[in-house]
Amino acid sequence: MKPLPDSLRYAFLDPKKFLPMVIVSNLDQDQDEKLLKLHGDNKETIGWTTGDINGIHPTIVSQRIHLEGNARPYQYLQRRLNLTLQEVVMKEELK
C-alpha cells in the first residue's frame, strides 16, 4: 500500500487486513470503532472495486480511449504560471 500523509491512516474491516480503508488519524478509539462498525455493516453496498459491485457489468463502468493505430501516448510537460495568475490561483485555493 502507498504511504499516506500524517493526517491519514489505514484501517481494516477484518482481522486479516484484507479490506483497507483510509481514515483520518485524529479519531479517538470510540469514533474509530463506530466508523469501522458502520462500514463493516454496509460493506456490501460500498464496494471495494468495480468487480465487487454486484449487478453492474464492468464494461459499463470502464472507460477506453480509442487511438488510431499509429498514435502514441504523450505526456506534456508542466507549465509555469506567470506571477499574476499564481496570486489568483493561491487566493482561490485559500477560499
ABEGO torsion letter per residue (X at the ends): XBBBBAABBBBBABAAGABBBBBBAABBAAAAAAAAAAAAAAAAAAEABAAABBGBBAAAABBBBBBBAABBBBBBBBBBBBAAAAAAAAAAAAX
